Amino acid sequence: MTISGNIGGPVLSIASGIILDRVGEEFAIIFCANLIAIGRINIFSAIPPKKELE
């Protein structure tokens, strides 16, 4: 394990708490929903198309 992997979780947790306090809950929910949607688009675009049987 690297040190950066162990520090990344708590640092991001603190950063997300600060963002949530400053911006608000609605923005955080909308932002997370957008990230989930982008992730789904990336997953669907990475799946190769099915080949038709000849």
C-alpha positions, 0 to 999 in steps of 0.5 A: 500500500502507498501512503497516498492511498491511505491519505486520499480517503480522509482528505476527500472526506474532509473536502466533501464536508467543507463543500457540503457546508458551503454550497448546500445539500441540493447542489451536492445531490445534483453534482453526485447524480451527474457524476453517476450519469457520466459514469454510466455513459462511460460504461455503456460506451466501453461495451463493444457492440454485439456482432450479428450472427451470419 
